[in-house]
Every structure is written in C-alpha cells, then in structure tokens.
Amino acid sequence: MGKKIKKEVEPPPKDVFDPLIIESKKAATVVLMLHSPEEEILAKACEAIYKFALKGEENKTTLLELGAVEPLTKLLTHEDKIVRRNATMIFGILASNNDVKKLLRELDVMNSVIAQLAPEEEVVIHEFASLCLANMSAEYTGKVQIFEHGGLEPLIRLLSSPDPDVKKNSMECIYNLVQDFQCRTTLQELNAIPPILDLLKSEYPIIQLLALKTLGVITNDKESRTMLRDHQGLDHLIKILETKELNDLHIEALAVIANCLEDMDTIVQIQQTGGLKKLLSFAENSTIPDIQKNAAKAITKAAYDPENRKLLHEQEVEKCLVALLGSENDGTKIAASQAISAMCENSGSKDFFNNQGIPQLIQLLKSDNEELREAAALALANLTTCNPANASAAAEADGIDPLINVLSSKRDGAIANAATVLTNMAMQEPLRQNIQNHGIMHAIISPLHSANTAVQSKAALTVASTACDVEARTELRNSGGLEPLVELLRSKNDEVRKHASWAVMVCAGDELTANELCRLGALDVLEAVNLSGSRKNKFSEAAYNKLLNNNLSLKYSQTGYLSSSNIINDGFYDYGRINPGTKLLPLKELCLQEPSDLRAILLINSKSDVSPPSSMEDKSDAGYGRSISSSSSLRRSSKDKTNAGFGSPTEDKSEAASGRNTVLSKSATKEKGGRKGRGKKEEEKVKEEDEVMAVPKFVGEGSSDKEWRPPSDPDFSMYVYEVTKSILPITSIKEQIEVLAKYVAEKMGGKIPKEKLPDFSWELHISELKFQLKSNVIPIGHVRKGIFYHRALLFKALADRIGIGCSLVRGEYGRAWNEVKLLNESQKGVIGSLPPPELLLARVLS
C-alpha cells in the first residue's frame, strides 16, 4: 500500500474578505448595519431591531434618534422577501409612536406600506403592514394619505383573510377611515357591507366589536342602511341581542339598530319579523344601563319619522319609555325623556303620557343632574304644547314649583324648556293665576337677562302669557322686569324681537306700566324697529300702537288719527304733525319754551282751581268765562231740535259777573258803557282785547311752588260742565251730535259767512294768545277763533266727556274732522251713518 498524502487546503483568494462573526451589544451598531449591501446582514439587523422595538416606547424613541427610520423605509421595497418582511414587521411596531408617525408622513412611505398588502405577499407581511396602517390612520393626515394612495380597497379585501390578526388590523384601520364622509362613500362603492357583516360571526370579540362600531358609523348614511337591510344585516343584529353570551356587544348592536330605524322600510321589516317587540322587551327588561340608554336612543331616532311614530305607538312603545323613566341610571332617564319628546308628535302618545309619564317627568325636574332636568323639561314642553289636558296634568302633579325652580338652572336649554311649559300652562286662566301666585314674575327676570337668544325668546313669551292682569304687571314692573324686556326689543334675532314686542303689547294694558315702558324708551325702540322693513313685525306694530294708546298726544302727532276708543283726557296736547323718528317733547318742556313762530300747541285740561257750582241756585261768583253766551247758544240750539232746556249756572241770575278774574269784570263794564258810540269793528276790537286780557296766567307762574302743573283752563272746565248738564240728557244720539257740533262752532267764533272768511283773522288771535301766555302752549278753552283743527279737537274732547264715540282725523292744510258711527234707531243692530261732525262744522263756517 502506498503512503497517504495529506491534501493541502488552498488558501482563499487575496481579494476576498474573510468571514467575520461579530456580537454587537449596541443598537447604534445595528442601525449602521442597515446600510449594508449584504441581504443576510440586513435580515439579521432588522430582526434584532424588531426585537428591540418590541420592548417598549423608549426603545422606539431611541431608534428614531439613531436615524433607523429612513434606511428602514428603503428596505420596504427590497428584493429579498425576508428583508422586506422584517422591515415591514419593524414599521408595524414603530408606527404606534407619534414621532415616528410624523416622520413617516414626511417621508411619504404610505405607498410602499400599502404595496405590502398585495395578495401574493405572506400573511405575516399582511399582518404587520395592516398594523402599520391601523396606527397611521389614528390621525387625520394619515387617513388622508391612506385614502389618496388607494389603501381602502386592499384593506377591504383583507377582511376575508384567514388570519384573525390581519382581519383585526384591517377592520381597525377601516373603522378609523370611515370617520371621514368621503371614505364612507367610497366604502359603499366597494361593497364593503357583506364582508363586515361576516365578521359579526367571528369567534374573536374584538373583531366583532370593531365590525359593529364600523357599522354604527357607516349606517349614518341612508345608502349604507339600505345595503345593510338588503344583506339581512338586521337579522344578524337581532341574533346578537338575543344571545346573552354576547352581552358585551349589545350596546354597539343597539347603536346600529338605532340608525337603521330611521328608515320606514327598516322599521316595517323589523316589525314584520317580530324584531321590534323583541327590541322593546329587551330594552325594558335589561339590567345594563347602557343597553337601556341605547335602546331609548334607538326609539328616539326612529320616532323622528311620522310613520315610524305610528308603528311604535301601535307596539305600545310608551309603556317601555315610562318604565325606563324609573331607571336608577341618569343616562337612561335622559334618553327615555328624549324619546318621549320625539314621540309627542303623535297625538295618541301624548294622550297616553297624560296619566303615565307626566308625574314621573315632574319628579325628574327635582334632580341635581342639570342635563336630566333639561331633558325632562323638554319632554314636558312637547307634551303640553297645544294640549290643555297635559298642561293641567302637569299642574295637578305639583309641577309649577319645580318648573319655576328650573328657571334658575345653569343650562340654557333647561330654562327655555321650563319657560315653554309655563307658557303652555298659562293659556288656562286658573293655571295662570296659580303660576302668578308662585312668583313667576320675579323668577322670569333672570332669564330675560340671559345672553342666549332661545332663552330670551321663551322668557319674553312667558311674560306675554302671564302678565295678563294689573297685579302681575305691577309685580313685573316692581321687580325690574321691564328694563330687560325693552332691551330685547333691540335684539337682532327675529323671534326674540317678535316675542319681546308681544310681551310689551301685553304689558301696555295698564297706564302705569305703559308709562314706565315709555320712560324706558320702548316707544323709541319700537318706532325704530317699525321703520326698518327687515326688522318690523306685526307684534312690533301692535305693541307700538298699544303704547301710543297710552300716549295719545304722540299718537295723534304721528298718525293723525284717534279712534273712538282713544279717550282724550286731561294733559292731552296737539303739537301738530311730526315725521316718523322725530321725538315729541313732553308738555312741561313745551310749556317752559318761549313763544315762537311755530304752530300753537293746543292743550286739553279741565282741571282747575275753580270748581263748577254745586247747584243751579248757587249765587256765588264762579269763574267760568263766557257762561252767559254759552248758555244762550245752547238754548238757541235746543229750540231748533228739542224742548229740553240747556241750563247754565248763570241762567237764573239777573246780572251775573263773568267771574274769570277782576280784570275781566272791569273790561266787561267798560265794554257795556262804551259800545253806544262805537262802530261794529271797534266793538269787536275791544272784545278781542278784553278776551286776551282775561286769559289767566299759568299755574305756578310767579309762585314759589316748585311742583310744575300744566296751565289751567277754566273755560274748558265750563264747557265740560255745560255739555254734561245740557246735552247729556238728550236721548237721541243724532241730536246730541248736532247740538254739540253747533255748540263747538259757536265757542270757536260762530258762523262765518264764506265771503268774510279772509277777515276771520284767527291767526292774529292765536298769536295774541301766545304773546299773552308767553308760551306756544294754549289751553283749548282760550281759543275764541278757531278753524277746522281747533273745532274738531274741541268736539272730540267734549264728546269723550259725555260718552259720544267719535274719532279725530287730521287732514291737510289745517283741516281736521270727526267721524261717528252709531246704531240706527229704527233698525236695531244695523249700523247707520250720519253726516260726520266735520260737515256740520263746515256748514257753520260757510
């Protein structure tokens, strides 16, 4: 045998690097290895980094700081499957870190990650790529990038993956994406409902939960609800509710059903299959508060449709809701109250809650939970609207006190709802009095000051419905409620302004409150509102007119019209026509002004320091001006029309002094002795001078009395006395009008022939009165020469004193007239007409 010769090992080539095994203990070193061209090193480096990242958030931050993210993104598209898989696994873990997510968005790697969802890729790559997308979709920008790069379609395809982790990650990502409306629309186009419904059968609760949550979002859209119904999705949901082992899914399942019940077709289908009864029974008998709450919410959504309400009423949903009101959970009671509010649109449901429901809701008003009080008040507001029986039931359940207490709630909705209930109750007189007795006028002040327009509107409406008598208005006025009410008239909100105007109109029902409203500027505000075409409303116009009825001087100046119901009282003055928006000065300021060339202001004031005689036989000197001529004119009128006498306090006196003052008595004597040698014109001139001298001074003039009083008018006082004594007894209204018209004409200068009208010189007479009184304000009784507007005003003032209903109308160019409507004496109930007093006065003038 030959000797074996040992084979020599050939040395490696000189240009080849000998293999080197390195054990690294620093992450930084491994990160550097990511730049290696060797696939094996890359794979092992990625594997090491994956294990390092799994250990916690601090390690993820460390890798970010070491710059590992950017080289890893390049490995997502590496040719080697193992390298690509390991890199994808790393990003699935790293993407849960917010800073990493931000950097990934900047590096725009979404396209590379979505590419890993391709069907030919391994399940592990699908798992971690979908996990990365699920983490990225948690933020809005990430959602946008996923959607724009077409990530939704492969995610839907992965819902059918055999791997549960892939399904879970894909479903979670889809759930995040469908929060956006555009994604929901695309989801419908991609027919995603069937694979999502299949996930309801999964053995993994987390997958079922994510599927239900996703359905709960996408069924907010009608198209998705239709698709769900068409694919028997409701059957799946009802089965979940019937399975006690799946009670952790019941809340989300009810949320989906709640959305579906908004459609009439769905509720019909669920009723036909018996699902609706099961749902109501499930809600009533469940012991889990959140389940009951979601069931009530489902009923609420369904009840927004009229046909749905009808079906729910037929299934006696009211019993279920009343039972839920007794729950110990506030959330359930809130949801039940909201469902009752929705069902109130059905009249049958409203009637049902009259005996069952209203007492429980009243009790909920006493809760410390503000949200619960608001929901209960809303239900009561809907129950009592246009339903007097329910309003009475609320009062019988001792609901007035709790409702008034809610007016001080911290929630605007609760206040507005409580105010609505009180308004509905106040429509009935007995309930209104009861509400007033509980201090509503004081309690409503705070809501009137609210900054919330809904509260302002409802509070003003409550005032309008409760301030219907003097006592209530007085309490409101004394409580300071008129100031905020006037402020609400300035609101830019149409409803607030309308209801505030309504309240002002009601409050202006008595003189004191109306005067206070005027003092607070309500008239000015309403006038400005009514001048605006966009801001005015019927209530603002009515409120303005109502306030004007308590300020007839302003009403006549602005509108030029006083109706028969507008009774002229002492203190009325005719300033003349003023333009809209022009402020009318008060009488005191006008009286204190110096005389000017402006139109004279006519004052009506029967209050005088001198009183009429108490009997016809009173012989004492009484100051009544031209009493003898007055009585003689009345006697002449009576001889034409009736046998009734028109007595005067001076009629039985052989020689009565005029008694206006000592100057007048002396002038009368002077006139009597000097008339024989004078012509007619001289006599008239002396008469005019005497009349001017006879005008008394203003009350308080030259007096130390600081209290201002309007000028007295003893002549007008005498007119009132004479017409009351002589015309009032006449039984014929027509005759009363004609006699009064002639009486007024005589007091204002008598019959003036047409050809002598230019010589009437009434302007000179008025100017002399203004000079004598040192004021533009002239009491009507001082006017001896008056034309149309003087006579029409005097006629209206005297007619109002004796109960003759007549209007006062201002015309153009100094014209004015009165209009009278009276009952035809021959035919009872038929309205007859008479020539208006203006025509009678005109005939006397002509």
LINQUI-V153781 format. One record per pair of residues at least 24 apart in sequence whose ideal C-beta (glycine too) atoms are under 6 Angstrom apart, sorted by the first residue. I is the first residue (numbers start at 1). GAP is how many residues later the second one is. D is the distance in whole Angstrom. If there is no record, write none. Layout:
i	gap	d
I	GAP	D
I	GAP	D
//
This chain:
i	gap	d
27	25	6
28	38	5
31	35	5
31	37	5
34	37	4
35	36	6
39	41	5
39	44	6
42	41	5
43	39	5
43	40	5
43	43	6
46	40	3
46	41	5
47	39	5
49	41	6
50	39	5
50	40	5
53	40	5
53	41	6
60	34	6
60	37	4
64	35	6
64	36	6
69	34	5
73	34	6
73	36	5
76	36	4
77	35	6
85	39	6
85	40	5
88	28	5
88	37	5
88	40	5
88	41	5
89	39	5
91	41	5
92	36	3
92	39	4
92	40	5
95	37	4
95	40	4
95	41	6
96	39	5
101	35	6
105	36	6
110	35	4
110	39	5
111	38	5
114	35	5
114	37	5
117	37	4
123	40	5
126	40	5
127	38	5
127	39	5
130	36	6
130	39	4
130	40	5
131	38	5
133	40	5
134	35	5
134	38	4
134	39	4
137	36	5
137	39	4
137	40	6
143	34	6
147	36	6
152	34	6
153	37	6
156	34	5
156	36	5
159	36	4
160	35	6
164	40	5
167	40	6
168	38	6
168	39	5
171	39	4
172	38	6
174	40	6
175	35	6
175	38	6
175	39	5
178	39	5
178	40	5
184	34	5
184	37	6
188	35	5
188	36	6
193	34	5
193	35	6
193	38	6
194	37	6
197	34	6
197	36	5
197	39	6
200	36	5
208	41	6
212	40	4
212	41	6
213	39	6
215	41	5
216	36	6
216	39	4
216	40	5
219	37	6
219	40	4
219	41	6
220	39	6
225	35	5
225	38	6
229	37	5
234	36	6
238	37	5
241	41	6
250	41	5
251	39	5
251	40	6
251	43	5
254	40	4
254	41	6
254	44	6
255	39	6
257	41	5
258	39	5
258	40	3
258	43	5
261	37	6
261	40	6
261	41	4
262	39	5
264	41	6
264	43	5
267	35	6
267	41	5
267	44	6
271	40	6
276	39	6
280	40	5
283	37	6
284	36	5
284	39	5
289	40	4
289	43	5
292	32	6
292	40	5
293	38	5
293	39	5
293	42	5
296	28	6
296	39	4
296	40	5
296	43	5
297	38	5
299	40	4
300	38	5
300	39	4
300	42	5
303	39	4
303	40	5
304	38	6
309	36	6
309	37	4
313	33	5
313	35	5
313	36	5
318	31	6
318	34	5
322	34	5
322	35	5
325	35	4
330	39	5
330	42	5
333	39	6
334	37	6
334	38	5
334	41	5
337	38	4
337	39	5
337	42	5
338	37	6
340	39	4
341	37	5
341	38	5
341	41	5
344	38	4
344	39	5
350	37	6
353	30	6
354	35	6
354	36	5
354	39	5
358	35	5
358	36	6
358	39	6
359	38	4
362	35	4
362	37	4
365	37	4
365	41	6
366	36	5
370	40	6
370	41	5
373	33	6
373	41	5
374	37	5
374	39	5
374	40	4
377	29	6
377	37	5
377	40	3
377	41	5
378	39	5
380	41	5
381	36	5
381	39	4
381	40	5
384	37	5
384	40	4
385	39	6
388	40	6
391	33	5
391	34	5
395	30	6
395	36	5
400	35	6
400	38	5
404	34	6
404	39	5
407	36	5
407	40	6
412	40	4
412	43	5
415	32	5
415	40	5
416	38	5
416	39	5
416	42	4
419	39	4
419	40	5
419	43	5
420	38	5
422	40	5
423	38	5
423	39	5
423	42	5
426	39	4
426	40	5
435	31	6
436	36	5
440	26	5
441	31	6
441	34	4
441	35	4
441	38	6
442	37	5
445	34	6
445	36	5
448	36	4
449	35	5
453	40	4
453	43	5
456	32	6
456	40	5
457	38	5
457	39	5
457	42	5
460	28	6
460	39	4
460	40	4
460	43	5
461	38	5
463	40	4
464	38	4
464	39	4
464	42	5
467	39	5
467	40	5
470	40	5
473	34	5
473	37	6
473	40	5
477	36	5
477	39	6
482	34	6
482	35	6
482	38	6
486	34	5
486	36	5
489	36	4
490	35	6
498	39	5
498	41	5
501	38	4
501	39	4
501	42	4
502	37	5
504	39	4
505	37	5
505	38	4
505	41	5
508	38	4
508	39	5
511	39	6
514	33	6
514	36	4
518	33	6
523	24	5
531	49	6
554	30	5
557	27	6
560	250	3
561	248	6
562	246	4
563	244	5
564	241	4
564	242	6
564	243	5
567	233	5
568	36	6
568	228	6
568	229	5
568	232	5
570	35	5
570	36	6
570	37	5
572	32	4
573	28	5
573	30	5
574	28	4
574	219	6
575	26	5
587	123	6
588	120	6
590	187	6
591	184	6
591	186	5
595	175	4
595	180	6
595	181	6
598	178	6
600	166	5
600	170	6
600	176	6
600	178	5
601	175	5
601	176	5
602	178	5
602	191	6
603	174	5
603	176	5
604	176	6
604	193	5
605	105	5
605	108	5
605	174	6
606	110	6
606	111	5
606	114	5
608	104	5
608	106	5
608	109	5
610	104	5
612	109	4
613	36	5
621	36	6
621	38	5
622	37	5
623	36	5
623	37	5
623	91	5
624	94	4
625	35	5
625	90	4
625	93	6
627	91	6
630	92	5
633	113	4
634	92	5
637	102	5
637	105	5
641	94	5
646	80	3
660	34	5
663	30	5
664	30	4
667	26	6
691	93	6
692	76	5
692	80	5
695	77	5
695	87	5
711	68	5
713	66	4
713	68	4
715	66	3
716	64	6
716	65	3
720	81	5
723	75	5
723	79	6
724	78	6
728	74	5
733	89	5
734	100	6
736	68	6
737	83	6
741	96	5
741	99	4
741	100	6
744	47	5
744	50	5
744	51	5
745	96	6
745	99	4
748	38	3
748	42	6
748	43	5
749	36	4
751	93	5
752	93	5
754	92	5
762	25	6
787	27	6
788	26	6
788	27	5
788	28	5
789	25	6
789	27	4
791	50	5
792	24	4
792	25	5
792	26	5
795	42	5
//
